Amino acid sequence: MEVLVILIPVSLCLGALGLVGFFWTMKSRQYEDPEGDAVRILRTDYDDSPAP
């Protein structure tokens, strides 16, 4: 039971870190255009081969 004294604060800190990371991605607008990536991958003129 003593391990819960360590595990509960660690899990709360990790959860808070994940929440802060999520809000940071929302603030930096990383989820602004989810449809654009889905359509872009299907285009035929997209070339991701390395340059010679």
TIMIVO-579674 format. One record per atom (N, C-alpha, C, O): residue number from 1; residue in one letter; chain; atom name; x, y, z. Coordinates in Angstrom, 3 decimals, padded with zeros to 6 digits. Atoms other than C-alpha are relative to their C-alpha. Example, Ala and Ser with C-alpha at 12.3 -4.5 7.8 and 13.67 -1.06 7.14 Angstrom:
2
1:A:A:N:000.890:-001.190:000.000 $
1:A:A:CA:012.300:-004.500:007.800 $
1:A:A:C:000.900:001.200:000.000 $
1:A:A:O:001.936:001.181:000.665 $
2:S:A:N:-000.820:-001.190:-000.060 $
2:S:A:CA:013.670:-001.060:007.140 $
2:S:A:C:-000.770:001.090:000.730 $
2:S:A:O:-000.261:002.198:000.899 $
end
This chain:
52
1:M:A:N:000.817:-001.210:000.000 $
1:M:A:CA:000.000:000.000:000.000 $
1:M:A:C:000.853:001.263:000.000 $
1:M:A:O:000.384:002.336:-000.380 $
2:E:A:N:-000.861:-001.176:-000.008 $
2:E:A:CA:002.969:002.309:000.436 $
2:E:A:C:000.312:000.483:-001.407 $
2:E:A:O:000.628:001.655:-001.616 $
3:V:A:N:-000.313:-000.363:001.382 $
3:V:A:CA:003.503:002.241:-003.319 $
3:V:A:C:-001.049:000.968:-000.559 $
3:V:A:O:-000.759:001.715:-001.493 $
4:L:A:N:001.041:-000.928:000.449 $
4:L:A:CA:000.215:004.130:-003.773 $
4:L:A:C:000.362:001.445:000.308 $
4:L:A:O:-000.074:002.360:-000.391 $
5:V:A:N:-000.440:-001.352:-000.350 $
5:V:A:CA:001.805:007.135:-002.083 $
5:V:A:C:000.868:000.563:-001.115 $
5:V:A:O:000.904:001.777:-001.320 $
6:I:A:N:-000.839:-000.428:001.120 $
6:I:A:CA:004.208:007.259:-005.039 $
6:I:A:C:-000.794:-000.005:-001.302 $
6:I:A:O:-000.683:000.931:-002.094 $
7:L:A:N:000.689:000.167:001.276 $
7:L:A:CA:001.938:006.062:-007.846 $
7:L:A:C:-001.091:001.040:-000.248 $
7:L:A:O:-001.263:001.484:-001.383 $
8:I:A:N:001.088:-000.964:000.192 $
8:I:A:CA:-000.960:008.452:-007.278 $
8:I:A:C:000.535:001.378:-000.390 $
8:I:A:O:000.030:001.953:-001.354 $
9:P:A:N:-000.532:-001.297:000.460 $
9:P:A:CA:001.100:011.687:-007.437 $
9:P:A:C:000.678:-000.080:-001.368 $
9:P:A:O:000.581:000.857:-002.161 $
10:V:A:N:-000.645:000.151:001.301 $
10:V:A:CA:003.100:010.358:-010.385 $
10:V:A:C:-001.041:-000.047:-001.097 $
10:V:A:O:-000.868:000.586:-002.139 $
11:S:A:N:001.042:000.085:001.025 $
11:S:A:CA:-000.060:009.492:-012.296 $
11:S:A:C:-000.717:001.342:-000.169 $
11:S:A:O:-001.096:001.699:-001.285 $
12:L:A:N:000.608:-001.330:000.117 $
12:L:A:CA:-001.573:012.900:-011.507 $
12:L:A:C:000.908:000.959:-000.755 $
12:L:A:O:000.435:001.764:-001.557 $
13:C:A:N:-000.951:-000.860:000.715 $
13:C:A:CA:001.587:014.636:-012.725 $
13:C:A:C:000.043:-000.356:-001.481 $
13:C:A:O:000.073:000.543:-002.322 $
14:L:A:N:-000.005:000.412:001.403 $
14:L:A:CA:001.639:012.602:-015.946 $
14:L:A:C:-001.290:000.406:-000.707 $
14:L:A:O:-001.261:000.815:-001.867 $
15:G:A:N:001.265:-000.447:000.572 $
15:G:A:CA:-002.034:013.345:-016.537 $
15:G:A:C:-000.013:001.498:-000.235 $
15:G:A:O:-000.495:001.960:-001.269 $
16:A:A:N:-000.073:-001.453:000.168 $
16:A:A:CA:-001.450:017.058:-015.995 $
16:A:A:C:000.955:000.367:-001.129 $
16:A:A:O:000.696:001.310:-001.876 $
17:L:A:N:-000.939:-000.240:001.090 $
17:L:A:CA:001.539:016.932:-018.345 $
17:L:A:C:-000.653:-000.278:-001.358 $
17:L:A:O:-000.449:000.474:-002.311 $
18:G:A:N:000.725:000.293:001.231 $
18:G:A:CA:-000.608:015.302:-021.020 $
18:G:A:C:-001.037:001.062:-000.316 $
18:G:A:O:-001.214:001.425:-001.479 $
19:L:A:N:000.993:-001.053:000.204 $
19:L:A:CA:-003.318:017.916:-020.538 $
19:L:A:C:000.653:001.299:-000.454 $
19:L:A:O:000.131:001.983:-001.335 $
20:V:A:N:-000.739:-001.195:000.419 $
20:V:A:CA:-000.799:020.750:-020.819 $
20:V:A:C:000.480:-000.160:-001.439 $
20:V:A:O:000.409:000.786:-002.224 $
21:G:A:N:-000.429:000.246:001.370 $
21:G:A:CA:000.595:019.157:-023.978 $
21:G:A:C:-001.147:000.115:-000.984 $
21:G:A:O:-000.970:000.644:-002.081 $
22:F:A:N:001.172:-000.109:000.863 $
22:F:A:CA:-002.890:018.897:-025.452 $
22:F:A:C:-000.395:001.453:-000.205 $
22:F:A:O:-000.681:001.865:-001.330 $
23:F:A:N:000.357:-001.413:000.150 $
23:F:A:CA:-003.660:022.541:-024.735 $
23:F:A:C:001.044:000.767:-000.803 $
23:F:A:O:000.710:001.716:-001.513 $
24:W:A:N:-001.041:-000.641:000.803 $
24:W:A:CA:-000.303:023.538:-026.230 $
24:W:A:C:-000.224:-000.278:-001.488 $
24:W:A:O:-000.061:000.620:-002.314 $
25:T:A:N:000.269:000.299:001.408 $
25:T:A:CA:-001.169:021.724:-029.476 $
25:T:A:C:-001.238:000.739:-000.491 $
25:T:A:O:-001.299:001.132:-001.656 $
26:M:A:N:001.175:-000.774:000.404 $
26:M:A:CA:-004.558:023.429:-029.508 $
26:M:A:C:000.374:001.460:-000.220 $
26:M:A:O:-000.109:002.082:-001.166 $
27:K:A:N:-000.407:-001.393:000.124 $
27:K:A:CA:-002.926:026.838:-028.998 $
27:K:A:C:000.858:000.226:-001.245 $
27:K:A:O:000.778:001.286:-001.866 $
28:S:A:N:-000.856:-000.152:001.172 $
28:S:A:CA:-000.391:026.227:-031.783 $
28:S:A:C:-000.703:-000.422:-001.293 $
28:S:A:O:-000.069:-000.521:-002.343 $
29:R:A:N:000.869:000.278:001.151 $
29:R:A:CA:-003.260:025.281:-034.148 $
29:R:A:C:000.431:-001.213:-000.809 $
29:R:A:O:000.413:-001.173:-002.039 $
30:Q:A:N:-000.409:001.203:000.713 $
30:Q:A:CA:-002.039:021.807:-035.010 $
30:Q:A:C:-001.192:-000.803:-000.500 $
30:Q:A:O:-001.021:-001.688:-001.338 $
31:Y:A:N:001.200:000.714:000.437 $
31:Y:A:CA:-005.616:020.571:-035.464 $
31:Y:A:C:-000.873:000.875:-000.891 $
31:Y:A:O:-002.076:000.642:-001.010 $
32:E:A:N:000.764:-000.993:000.757 $
32:E:A:CA:-006.652:023.440:-037.733 $
32:E:A:C:-000.621:-000.587:-001.268 $
32:E:A:O:-001.760:-000.251:-001.594 $
33:D:A:N:000.468:000.486:001.297 $
33:D:A:CA:-007.028:021.501:-041.021 $
33:D:A:C:000.112:-001.522:-000.098 $
33:D:A:O:000.968:-002.021:-000.828 $
34:P:A:N:-000.112:001.457:000.073 $
34:P:A:CA:-007.648:017.772:-040.476 $
34:P:A:C:-000.459:-000.559:-001.343 $
34:P:A:O:000.021:-001.612:-001.761 $
35:E:A:N:000.476:000.495:001.293 $
35:E:A:CA:-009.490:017.390:-043.790 $
35:E:A:C:001.046:000.211:-001.091 $
35:E:A:O:001.106:-000.570:-002.040 $
36:G:A:N:-001.003:-000.283:001.015 $
36:G:A:CA:-006.626:018.912:-045.782 $
36:G:A:C:001.019:-001.118:-000.126 $
36:G:A:O:001.407:-001.469:-001.240 $
37:D:A:N:-000.954:001.097:000.055 $
37:D:A:CA:-004.212:016.129:-044.850 $
37:D:A:C:-000.626:-001.252:-000.600 $
37:D:A:O:000.038:-001.992:-001.326 $
38:A:A:N:000.670:001.181:000.538 $
38:A:A:CA:-006.770:013.458:-045.690 $
38:A:A:C:-000.153:000.099:-001.516 $
38:A:A:O:-000.052:-000.910:-002.215 $
39:V:A:N:000.158:-000.183:001.443 $
39:V:A:CA:-007.318:014.924:-049.151 $
39:V:A:C:001.363:000.057:-000.674 $
39:V:A:O:001.519:-000.448:-001.786 $
40:R:A:N:-001.326:-000.168:000.586 $
40:R:A:CA:-003.651:015.746:-049.768 $
40:R:A:C:000.672:-001.340:-000.284 $
40:R:A:O:001.391:-001.461:-001.276 $
41:I:A:N:-000.640:001.292:000.182 $
41:I:A:CA:-002.552:012.114:-049.397 $
41:I:A:C:-000.562:-000.735:-001.208 $
41:I:A:O:000.104:-001.612:-001.759 $
42:L:A:N:000.635:000.683:001.130 $
42:L:A:CA:-004.955:011.035:-052.152 $
42:L:A:C:000.301:000.660:-001.339 $
42:L:A:O:-000.032:000.092:-002.380 $
43:R:A:N:-000.293:-000.679:001.259 $
43:R:A:CA:-003.752:013.535:-054.762 $
43:R:A:C:001.070:-000.760:-000.765 $
43:R:A:O:001.974:-001.344:-000.166 $
44:T:A:N:-000.962:000.725:000.824 $
44:T:A:CA:-001.823:012.058:-057.673 $
44:T:A:C:001.232:000.830:-000.308 $
44:T:A:O:002.262:000.263:-000.673 $
45:D:A:N:-001.153:-000.830:000.319 $
45:D:A:CA:000.503:015.036:-058.170 $
45:D:A:C:000.956:000.162:001.182 $
45:D:A:O:001.934:000.905:001.093 $
46:Y:A:N:-000.866:-000.065:-001.177 $
46:Y:A:CA:002.050:014.585:-054.729 $
46:Y:A:C:001.174:-000.951:-000.205 $
46:Y:A:O:000.974:-002.131:-000.495 $
47:D:A:N:-001.200:000.805:000.197 $
47:D:A:CA:005.635:013.330:-054.983 $
47:D:A:C:000.885:000.130:001.222 $
47:D:A:O:001.413:001.207:001.499 $
48:D:A:N:-000.837:-000.057:-001.190 $
48:D:A:CA:007.523:012.426:-051.838 $
48:D:A:C:001.325:-000.739:-000.200 $
48:D:A:O:002.016:-001.055:000.769 $
49:S:A:N:-001.272:000.677:000.247 $
49:S:A:CA:010.468:010.738:-053.537 $
49:S:A:C:001.151:000.969:000.245 $
49:S:A:O:000.990:002.176:000.062 $
50:P:A:N:-001.133:-000.893:-000.277 $
50:P:A:CA:013.901:012.091:-052.607 $
50:P:A:C:000.512:000.643:-001.282 $
50:P:A:O:000.452:000.057:-002.363 $
51:A:A:N:-000.544:-000.721:001.157 $
51:A:A:CA:015.457:014.664:-054.898 $
51:A:A:C:001.319:-000.638:-000.426 $
51:A:A:O:002.093:-001.072:000.427 $
52:P:A:N:-001.254:000.631:000.462 $
52:P:A:CA:018.297:013.329:-057.083 $
52:P:A:C:001.216:000.845:000.313 $
52:P:A:O:002.338:000.454:-000.009 $
end
